[in-house]
Amino acid sequence: MKSVKNTFLKYRSLLIWVVSILLLYTLIGFLLVPWLAERQLVKTMQQRLGVEASVENIYFNPYTFEATVDNLQLTTEQDEPLAASEKLYLNLQPLQLARLTLRLEEINLADTTLHFRRYSTTANTLTRLADNWAVSAKEEAAEDEANQSSEQDESLFSLEIAEVNYTNGEIHYRDEVPKEPFETVLRPINIHLQDFSTEASQNASLDLAVGLENDAKLSADGKLSMSPLQLSGQITLDNFSLQSPYRYFKAQLPFELNQGRLDLQLSYDIDFADEAADIDLSAIDIGLTGFSILQPGMTKALLQDGKLEIKNASYAFPENQLILDNVSLTDFKLALTRNQQGDLNWLQLIAALPGKDSEAVVEDTDEQTDKQNTSPFTLEIGALSFTEGEIHYRDENPQEPFETVLRPVNIQLQDFSTEASQTANIDLDIGLEKDAKLSADGKLSMSPLQLSGQVTLNNFSLQTPYRYFNGQLPVELNSGRVELQTSYDINLAGDTKKIDLSEIDIEIAELDIHQPGESEALVKGGKLTISNGLYVYPENQLTIKSVSLDDFNLAATLNEQGEIDWLQVLEKMPDPATDEPDTQASPLQLDIANLAINNTKLTLMDEQLKTPFTLTMMLSGSMQNFTLAEGNQIPFTTDISLQTGGDIGIEGEIQLFPELAVQAEATIDNLALKPVQPYLSKYAHVGIVKGEVSSTAQITSNQQKPFSLQANLTVEDVQLDNQKNNEKLFSFDQLDINTIDFSLAKQRLAISEVIVDELYARIFINEDGETNVRGLLKEQPNDKAETENKDQDSLFNGYELAIGQAIINNASSRFTDASLPIVFDTHMQALNGEISGFSTLSEQPVELTLEGKVDEFGLVEIDGEIKPLALREFATVKLSFSNIDLPAMSPYTIKFAGRRIDEGRGDVELTYKVVEGELSATNNIVLHDIKLGERVEAPDALDLPLDLAVSLLKNKEGVIDLTIPVSGSVNDPEFDMSAVITQAINQAITNIVTAPFKFLGGLFGSDNEEPIDNIRFRPGESDLAPPEQEKLQKLAGALAERPQLAINIPPTFAMEADRQQLKQAAVEQRIESRLDQTDPETQLAERRQTVLETLYREAGLSPILRTLQQEFTVKTETQETAELDVLAYNADLKQRLIEAESISATQLQQLAEQRQQTIIDYIQQHADVSNDQLKRSETVATRLEDGWLKLKFELVTL
């Protein structure tokens, strides 16, 4: 005991120090360190980061060096959460510092929540914290810069972490940069890191599991070495929704991602020990399902459904080699759309992808490629299959947008490689619409690019590609099927492309081709067969054994504008010359051994006609050794049989190049004229009853003789009927045109002789006064008429036309006028004569000499000179009718005036002359001893005093001699000779009986512009103006010369105009009488004001004068006080007095009678006219015309 005590006493001081130190250490470790740590943590976070920190409890064991932080909370100054952790545990091994190692035995972080927010492209939660740290650390940064060189030595300590556990963590992520900000939460996050060390050749184990949104999961496990930096292991991504990253890139991508799930698994081995990274990705399995991509604004997905699987893929870097053992694409549906501007939606998406970032990536990639000397990229695919795919194609560019679906699409690719001299096998099967199928199999080499194999197209509908080219082709394709088979060998390596197509067999059937808007098919039915074809490029040589067109129905139509549909189609076809020429290809060399057309029907239609023209014929023909080579004579035969009757045969030889040349014989046998009926019906209501044409001709066309024809033509038994009256209009027994000789080179047409026998013509005027010829002609549009006139004028421009003579034998005609109340009918018979020969090279007019008989005792003679090809330039014709019985003309007088002619005879001489398109004619009509008969009711007859007209016209000898001039322009498309003559006669007679005052005035020198059938007066006046006095003098003279005539003179007034003038006159009269009573020394305006105000008060009008004066009181710029506008005030008072004035009906009647009496007095003062000739009639109310009122006379007989 003593020794213990002595020992204790001896080491008492030491023990006290030790105990004190231990106690102090314990107190510092358990109490002071946590307190300081908490204070320092809060202070540092606030000062350096601007973050508010709070800790529920910090525990530190100074003996085990274990530290625990409970409920750590970090928030911003705005009280926004940054991080929260329920528990952080650290276990430090300080004894390991002895071997220069900082070792943490364990780090546990549990239930930790992190908040990350991205404010802009350059600002986020971390950058803001870093900025706060940088601002608060400027002084430390300066010191660190001064001591930087001393701190660049390598660290003396290595770091070891035995185990790190991050459990049940989560990250709240919000991104405000995209157009549509979004939030997402990653949870749970579990990370396990074991045996981590910074020492060389030490591997750590890493396990990672992250829960993503939409039930996705990311997991990874592997090894990690820090020295050298190496990573290896496996990565698995399950059920990952592509919408998660899409939201982040939504504003940058030109498409909308609706859905899509990704499954990924791969092994990785990455080594950064050397300057060039060594990357080996293997066992790559990728699965993509439920894919759906849409273009903004569209409802149909660009890409949807389907499944993509990549099995056992690998990628090696820097070898830059990608190997895909197996690629499978199943059930994909792709939507391809071409908009109205011709842009494909997929190309639009590619073009809309971000460009600058892409370029930066390319530049960075190029720099890395240069530094790391990577190999060229190579791709190998063991097997690729695209099965049960669909391509939905919509084209909105054509005039009629269309959609089509290609399905199923099956593609098999075996042993594909981008390396040189490697050949892949490819099989393609595509189901097209309407049960068509495209199949291809062959070989494919990428380096050099070569293809070979066979292509088969079965049951392919031509409507499928036609819809795509609908806007470019001028036809509509309703149906058509193609069968095609060929072998191909294509070599695209080098500058010269080589294409060899052999064993080409094509069959096109069931064609139905229309012009837009037309019901009749241009081509229908039939079969086009091309057998054993061969095409070689760049030689551009096409050789075909045979081409056959069988059983086609063809139709050609002349539309309403006079255009042939086939020519329209050819003109509107895309011009191949507009494409860039292929400088490598030679001119096309085409050779066809046999070309045949068999049993083909051709239907010709003309829609210009009201009754469409239809002509059907059967065609057969053949051509041997057809070629585009120059100088070859190609034998051909053509047989045409018309359904309406008649046959045409042509046989000869044709040369296509270098110039077109034809030598042929043509025969026409009994070709019926009936098919011409629709052409004739377009211009006239004339029917072809019968008629046939026969001809023989020799045709030559070559460079020396562009076109020459030698022929004889006979037209027999022709009859044309009036379709309106159903009677014969025109006929002849035979027309012979002998020895026709036409030469295009000489521009000459010569006809030896034209003979017509038994010519008959029917002339008829219908009830409306229209001739049958005029009535039968159909009205044509002006522009067409002008075009036709121009065509006629220029038809022989530059050509020589010569006809030896024309002979008319025993012609006849019948003339009937049914426009009259009594039908007029006459016959012309035994008309014989000649028309002399003429030539376009001669200025000699053609002479006409014709003579015939009219009815029983009448004679008609026609003599004249005309230029047939220039009738509008010169024509002189004289028609003489002698000894015409006037009672027979009663139908005309009844129609015009409702009177018969009882007695008289007449002679008519009509002379017409046309010079340079202007017609001047003289119609001399002489009537002897005419006597009018009884009145006859006629609906269109003029109700005129015809006896008066006859009395005016007949001279002392009882002869009426009328000369009626006719003029006009025959260049007017509406000009009609017979109508002009009829109108002139009608107008001459009508003018006399309908305007007797004008006629009477003419006898006494009055011009036509001043008729004497009325006298004009000013409103409120009865005085005669000087021009009216002149008219009354002429009228008075005419009444004096014809005492049997009288006029009715009505008292006339215009109620409103006369009343207004009478009211104004009455007011002005009272004003003037009152002015006489005022002081003449006073200004007139003031005197008028006084008078008007007095009259206003006497009339008892309102409003009162003071009110009116206020309305007219104004203040000008030069006046300080307002003054009365006296002139305006007086005018208003006067107008109010006029409106208040009253005029009676008696006063108006008195004014009218004063005008009547003024006229009577003036006439009797200037001529010897009896009171009986000046009759007073009833009062007439009228209206003003140009400030005058008219008093109109009525002519009567006594």
Secondary structure as GFF3:
##gff-version 3
##sequence-region A 1 1198
A	DSSP	alpha_helix	2	10	.	.	.	ID=ss1
A	DSSP	alpha_helix	12	27	.	.	.	ID=ss2
A	DSSP	pi_helix	28	32	.	.	.	ID=ss3
A	DSSP	alpha_helix	33	49	.	.	.	ID=ss4
A	DSSP	beta_strand	51	61	.	.	.	ID=ss5
A	DSSP	beta_strand	66	76	.	.	.	ID=ss6
A	DSSP	beta_strand	81	93	.	.	.	ID=ss7
A	DSSP	three_ten_helix	94	99	.	.	.	ID=ss8
A	DSSP	beta_strand	101	118	.	.	.	ID=ss9
A	DSSP	alpha_helix	125	136	.	.	.	ID=ss10
A	DSSP	alpha_helix	138	146	.	.	.	ID=ss11
A	DSSP	three_ten_helix	149	151	.	.	.	ID=ss12
A	DSSP	beta_strand	158	175	.	.	.	ID=ss13
A	DSSP	beta_strand	182	197	.	.	.	ID=ss14
A	DSSP	beta_strand	203	211	.	.	.	ID=ss15
A	DSSP	beta_strand	217	226	.	.	.	ID=ss16
A	DSSP	beta_strand	229	241	.	.	.	ID=ss17
A	DSSP	alpha_helix	243	249	.	.	.	ID=ss18
A	DSSP	beta_strand	256	271	.	.	.	ID=ss19
A	DSSP	beta_strand	278	294	.	.	.	ID=ss20
A	DSSP	beta_strand	301	317	.	.	.	ID=ss21
A	DSSP	beta_strand	321	338	.	.	.	ID=ss22
A	DSSP	alpha_helix	345	352	.	.	.	ID=ss23
A	DSSP	alpha_helix	356	372	.	.	.	ID=ss24
A	DSSP	beta_strand	378	395	.	.	.	ID=ss25
A	DSSP	beta_strand	402	417	.	.	.	ID=ss26
A	DSSP	beta_strand	423	431	.	.	.	ID=ss27
A	DSSP	beta_strand	437	446	.	.	.	ID=ss28
A	DSSP	beta_strand	449	461	.	.	.	ID=ss29
A	DSSP	alpha_helix	463	469	.	.	.	ID=ss30
A	DSSP	beta_strand	476	491	.	.	.	ID=ss31
A	DSSP	beta_strand	498	514	.	.	.	ID=ss32
A	DSSP	beta_strand	521	537	.	.	.	ID=ss33
A	DSSP	beta_strand	541	558	.	.	.	ID=ss34
A	DSSP	alpha_helix	565	572	.	.	.	ID=ss35
A	DSSP	three_ten_helix	576	578	.	.	.	ID=ss36
A	DSSP	beta_strand	589	606	.	.	.	ID=ss37
A	DSSP	beta_strand	613	627	.	.	.	ID=ss38
A	DSSP	beta_strand	634	642	.	.	.	ID=ss39
A	DSSP	beta_strand	647	655	.	.	.	ID=ss40
A	DSSP	beta_strand	661	672	.	.	.	ID=ss41
A	DSSP	three_ten_helix	674	676	.	.	.	ID=ss42
A	DSSP	alpha_helix	677	683	.	.	.	ID=ss43
A	DSSP	beta_strand	686	701	.	.	.	ID=ss44
A	DSSP	beta_strand	708	722	.	.	.	ID=ss45
A	DSSP	beta_strand	727	743	.	.	.	ID=ss46
A	DSSP	beta_strand	748	757	.	.	.	ID=ss47
A	DSSP	beta_strand	760	765	.	.	.	ID=ss48
A	DSSP	alpha_helix	772	776	.	.	.	ID=ss49
A	DSSP	alpha_helix	782	793	.	.	.	ID=ss50
A	DSSP	beta_strand	800	803	.	.	.	ID=ss51
A	DSSP	beta_strand	806	817	.	.	.	ID=ss52
A	DSSP	beta_strand	824	835	.	.	.	ID=ss53
A	DSSP	beta_strand	838	839	.	.	.	ID=ss54
A	DSSP	beta_strand	846	854	.	.	.	ID=ss55
A	DSSP	beta_strand	858	866	.	.	.	ID=ss56
A	DSSP	three_ten_helix	868	870	.	.	.	ID=ss57
A	DSSP	beta_strand	874	885	.	.	.	ID=ss58
A	DSSP	three_ten_helix	887	889	.	.	.	ID=ss59
A	DSSP	alpha_helix	890	897	.	.	.	ID=ss60
A	DSSP	beta_strand	899	915	.	.	.	ID=ss61
A	DSSP	beta_strand	918	935	.	.	.	ID=ss62
A	DSSP	alpha_helix	946	953	.	.	.	ID=ss63
A	DSSP	beta_strand	959	969	.	.	.	ID=ss64
A	DSSP	alpha_helix	977	994	.	.	.	ID=ss65
A	DSSP	alpha_helix	996	1003	.	.	.	ID=ss66
A	DSSP	beta_strand	1014	1017	.	.	.	ID=ss67
A	DSSP	alpha_helix	1026	1041	.	.	.	ID=ss68
A	DSSP	beta_strand	1045	1049	.	.	.	ID=ss69
A	DSSP	beta_strand	1052	1053	.	.	.	ID=ss70
A	DSSP	alpha_helix	1055	1075	.	.	.	ID=ss71
A	DSSP	alpha_helix	1084	1098	.	.	.	ID=ss72
A	DSSP	alpha_helix	1105	1111	.	.	.	ID=ss73
A	DSSP	beta_strand	1113	1114	.	.	.	ID=ss74
A	DSSP	beta_strand	1123	1124	.	.	.	ID=ss75
A	DSSP	alpha_helix	1126	1140	.	.	.	ID=ss76
A	DSSP	alpha_helix	1145	1166	.	.	.	ID=ss77
A	DSSP	three_ten_helix	1171	1173	.	.	.	ID=ss78
A	DSSP	beta_strand	1174	1176	.	.	.	ID=ss79
A	DSSP	beta_strand	1180	1181	.	.	.	ID=ss80
A	DSSP	beta_strand	1189	1192	.	.	.	ID=ss81
A	DSSP	beta_strand	1194	1197	.	.	.	ID=ss82
###
